[in-house]
Structures are given as C-alpha cells and as structure tokens.
Amino acid sequence: MRRSSRLRLSGWAIQCPSAFSVVGDSVDHDIAGGRAAKMQTALVRSGVHRDALAKAADLPRAIRTLAGSGSRTPHWTIENLVW
C-alpha cells in the first residue's frame, strides 16, 4: 500500500483493523504483516509460492507447512488476482 493511502486509512484501521483485508502473495511479508496488524488475510496462490503450492496434493497442509506458524497462516487463499 502506498504511504498516502496508508495514512488516510490509518485512523480507521487502528479503530477496526478486521474491517480490512490484506491480499498478497508472500506469507513472509503480506500475510505476516496483515496478521500482525490484526487484519484478515488472503494468500494469492499464483504468486511467489506458486510452484510449491501447485504441486501440493494436500493444499491446506502445504499452506500450513509453508507458513510455519499461525502468525503467517492466511485466513483465506485465492487462485489468482486480476486487476
């Protein structure tokens, strides 16, 4: 999120962080950051981790393994994101 957008939303996000969702393709950055901020999170599976997740026979287990902890585990996953 750009700094100007973050500043406009910061007051609202502090009051009600769960009203916002962080959507991203990195458990290390996007998901961990969103979880730390108490926001809902969605991992885009076609992003950075696409190779590891595409080969997974058990997707939920692969995501938990990739995340390594609850603080990096997304609330949801989506296949891809189109602007």
One Martini backbone bead per residue (centre of mass of N, CA, C, O) as a GRO file, in nm:
protein
   83
    1MET     BB    1   0.098   0.036   0.022
    2ARG     BB    2   0.075   0.347   0.002
    3ARG     BB    3   0.138   0.602   0.207
    4SER     BB    4  -0.117   0.776   0.152
    5SER     BB    5  -0.318   0.545   0.203
    6ARG     BB    6  -0.226   0.468   0.486
    7LEU     BB    7  -0.289   0.741   0.619
    8ARG     BB    8  -0.596   0.747   0.560
    9LEU     BB    9  -0.647   0.453   0.705
   10SER     BB   10  -0.523   0.448   0.991
   11GLY     BB   11  -0.754   0.534   1.174
   12TRP     BB   12  -0.949   0.307   1.100
   13ALA     BB   13  -0.761   0.059   1.140
   14ILE     BB   14  -0.720   0.100   1.443
   15GLN     BB   15  -1.028   0.069   1.517
   16CYS     BB   16  -1.078  -0.161   1.254
   17PRO     BB   17  -0.888  -0.402   1.123
   18SER     BB   18  -1.103  -0.633   1.036
   19ALA     BB   19  -1.222  -0.450   0.790
   20PHE     BB   20  -0.958  -0.550   0.662
   21SER     BB   21  -0.763  -0.663   0.377
   22VAL     BB   22  -0.493  -0.873   0.297
   23VAL     BB   23  -0.342  -0.900  -0.025
   24GLY     BB   24  -0.112  -1.172  -0.112
   25ASP     BB   25   0.201  -1.372  -0.201
   26SER     BB   26   0.333  -1.342   0.101
   27VAL     BB   27   0.396  -1.477   0.409
   28ASP     BB   28   0.633  -1.287   0.508
   29HIS     BB   29   0.474  -1.012   0.441
   30ASP     BB   30   0.164  -0.994   0.393
   31ILE     BB   31   0.053  -1.194   0.606
   32ALA     BB   32   0.220  -1.119   0.855
   33GLY     BB   33   0.138  -0.818   0.852
   34GLY     BB   34  -0.169  -0.855   0.871
   35ARG     BB   35  -0.172  -1.021   1.132
   36ALA     BB   36  -0.021  -0.810   1.310
   37ALA     BB   37  -0.271  -0.597   1.239
   38LYS     BB   38  -0.549  -0.765   1.260
   39MET     BB   39  -0.604  -0.876   0.975
   40GLN     BB   40  -0.723  -0.996   0.707
   41THR     BB   41  -0.627  -1.279   0.488
   42ALA     BB   42  -0.489  -1.332   0.145
   43LEU     BB   43  -0.362  -1.582  -0.061
   44VAL     BB   44  -0.186  -1.585  -0.359
   45ARG     BB   45  -0.114  -1.876  -0.542
   46SER     BB   46   0.021  -1.731  -0.817
   47GLY     BB   47   0.277  -1.646  -0.686
   48VAL     BB   48   0.563  -1.695  -0.521
   49HIS     BB   49   0.430  -1.999  -0.424
   50ARG     BB   50   0.330  -2.164  -0.677
   51ASP     BB   51   0.512  -2.418  -0.695
   52ALA     BB   52   0.452  -2.539  -0.413
   53LEU     BB   53   0.130  -2.536  -0.443
   54ALA     BB   54   0.082  -2.688  -0.720
   55LYS     BB   55   0.213  -2.975  -0.601
   56ALA     BB   56  -0.005  -3.015  -0.397
   57ALA     BB   57  -0.213  -3.255  -0.256
   58ASP     BB   58  -0.236  -3.076   0.022
   59LEU     BB   59  -0.307  -2.757   0.054
   60PRO     BB   60  -0.348  -2.688   0.355
   61ARG     BB   61  -0.083  -2.820   0.445
   62ALA     BB   62   0.112  -2.656   0.264
   63ILE     BB   63   0.043  -2.383   0.392
   64ARG     BB   64   0.121  -2.448   0.683
   65THR     BB   65   0.414  -2.520   0.616
   66LEU     BB   66   0.496  -2.255   0.482
   67ALA     BB   67   0.426  -2.072   0.726
   68GLY     BB   68   0.490  -2.227   1.028
   69SER     BB   69   0.257  -2.029   1.145
   70GLY     BB   70  -0.013  -1.851   1.252
   71SER     BB   71   0.123  -1.562   1.181
   72ARG     BB   72   0.141  -1.685   0.852
   73THR     BB   73  -0.156  -1.765   0.820
   74PRO     BB   74  -0.409  -1.762   0.621
   75HIS     BB   75  -0.748  -1.727   0.601
   76TRP     BB   76  -0.711  -1.722   0.286
   77THR     BB   77  -0.748  -1.831  -0.059
   78ILE     BB   78  -0.633  -1.757  -0.396
   79GLU     BB   79  -0.551  -1.815  -0.712
   80ASN     BB   80  -0.612  -1.514  -0.828
   81LEU     BB   81  -0.532  -1.175  -0.954
   82VAL     BB   82  -0.733  -0.924  -1.113
   83TRP     BB   83  -0.730  -0.584  -1.239
   0.00000   0.00000   0.00000
